[in-house]
Amino acid sequence: MDDGRATGSLWRENTQEELETAFDAVASPIHWKNEIDCEISNDAMDAVGGWELVYRGVIHFTGTVPTRELGLNDVWRVRAIGYAAGPCGDH
């Protein structure tokens, strides 16, 4: 698993639109507050700004830290507990 913390460009400022686009690429299609458990190709991740932006987008919208695992054919499995189960959820 890789949570992206060691990447150098991680902390550059991003726009709300950039963060939203990256988050939408991995968010649950049922509800944005749900757990994140999806597969995304390397090309698709690059198209939304790369792992650094996906990582920041998930943190920004859910308050939880995503992880990724590289599978076959350059497809990443991205996971996070999501907003509802995380520290920002209604519990």
C-alpha positions as a Python dict, from the first residue, in 0.01 Angstrom:
ca = {
    (1, 'M'): (0, 0, 0),
    (2, 'D'): (106, 353, -70),
    (3, 'D'): (-48, 658, 95),
    (4, 'G'): (153, 906, -110),
    (5, 'R'): (308, 1092, 181),
    (6, 'A'): (661, 1090, 40),
    (7, 'T'): (585, 1276, -283),
    (8, 'G'): (744, 1617, -320),
    (9, 'S'): (462, 1800, -501),
    (10, 'L'): (196, 1693, -252),
    (11, 'W'): (161, 2025, -75),
    (12, 'R'): (128, 2269, -363),
    (13, 'E'): (-194, 2465, -358),
    (14, 'N'): (-483, 2341, -567),
    (15, 'T'): (-813, 2495, -671),
    (16, 'Q'): (-1146, 2367, -543),
    (17, 'E'): (-1225, 2254, -898),
    (18, 'E'): (-902, 2051, -924),
    (19, 'L'): (-969, 1882, -588),
    (20, 'E'): (-1329, 1807, -683),
    (21, 'T'): (-1234, 1656, -1019),
    (22, 'A'): (-973, 1432, -859),
    (23, 'F'): (-1206, 1328, -575),
    (24, 'D'): (-1493, 1252, -813),
    (25, 'A'): (-1269, 1007, -999),
    (26, 'V'): (-1250, 779, -692),
    (27, 'A'): (-1559, 868, -485),
    (28, 'S'): (-1843, 622, -436),
    (29, 'P'): (-2094, 650, -722),
    (30, 'I'): (-2377, 596, -471),
    (31, 'H'): (-2293, 880, -229),
    (32, 'W'): (-1981, 1089, -185),
    (33, 'K'): (-1978, 1027, 194),
    (34, 'N'): (-1947, 648, 153),
    (35, 'E'): (-1633, 438, 180),
    (36, 'I'): (-1396, 467, -114),
    (37, 'D'): (-1295, 136, -269),
    (38, 'C'): (-1239, 168, -640),
    (39, 'E'): (-1008, 80, -923),
    (40, 'I'): (-865, 350, -1146),
    (41, 'S'): (-620, 313, -1430),
    (42, 'N'): (-290, 495, -1427),
    (43, 'D'): (-404, 690, -1734),
    (44, 'A'): (-732, 792, -1568),
    (45, 'M'): (-550, 900, -1254),
    (46, 'D'): (-304, 1104, -1460),
    (47, 'A'): (-597, 1264, -1646),
    (48, 'V'): (-735, 1407, -1318),
    (49, 'G'): (-398, 1534, -1196),
    (50, 'G'): (-224, 1225, -1062),
    (51, 'W'): (-206, 1050, -727),
    (52, 'E'): (-98, 1362, -540),
    (53, 'L'): (-419, 1540, -638),
    (54, 'V'): (-640, 1237, -572),
    (55, 'Y'): (-476, 1203, -230),
    (56, 'R'): (-538, 1568, -145),
    (57, 'G'): (-891, 1558, -284),
    (58, 'V'): (-988, 1263, -65),
    (59, 'I'): (-844, 1430, 244),
    (60, 'H'): (-1013, 1760, 155),
    (61, 'F'): (-1361, 1612, 107),
    (62, 'T'): (-1362, 1327, 359),
    (63, 'G'): (-1110, 1408, 630),
    (64, 'T'): (-965, 1058, 579),
    (65, 'V'): (-637, 940, 428),
    (66, 'P'): (-653, 726, 113),
    (67, 'T'): (-422, 441, 25),
    (68, 'R'): (-347, 283, -308),
    (69, 'E'): (-226, -57, -424),
    (70, 'L'): (-101, -126, -774),
    (71, 'G'): (-275, -417, -940),
    (72, 'L'): (-244, -568, -1285),
    (73, 'N'): (-221, -361, -1603),
    (74, 'D'): (-137, -35, -1426),
    (75, 'V'): (-468, -26, -1240),
    (76, 'W'): (-469, 117, -888),
    (77, 'R'): (-705, 17, -609),
    (78, 'V'): (-780, 327, -403),
    (79, 'R'): (-934, 296, -57),
    (80, 'A'): (-1038, 528, 224),
    (81, 'I'): (-1293, 489, 502),
    (82, 'G'): (-1479, 792, 371),
    (83, 'Y'): (-1651, 1089, 526),
    (84, 'A'): (-1937, 904, 699),
    (85, 'A'): (-1709, 660, 887),
    (86, 'G'): (-1429, 909, 938),
    (87, 'P'): (-1377, 1181, 1198),
    (88, 'C'): (-1609, 1424, 1018),
    (89, 'G'): (-1905, 1185, 1001),
    (90, 'D'): (-2231, 1216, 1190),
    (91, 'H'): (-2162, 973, 1473),
}
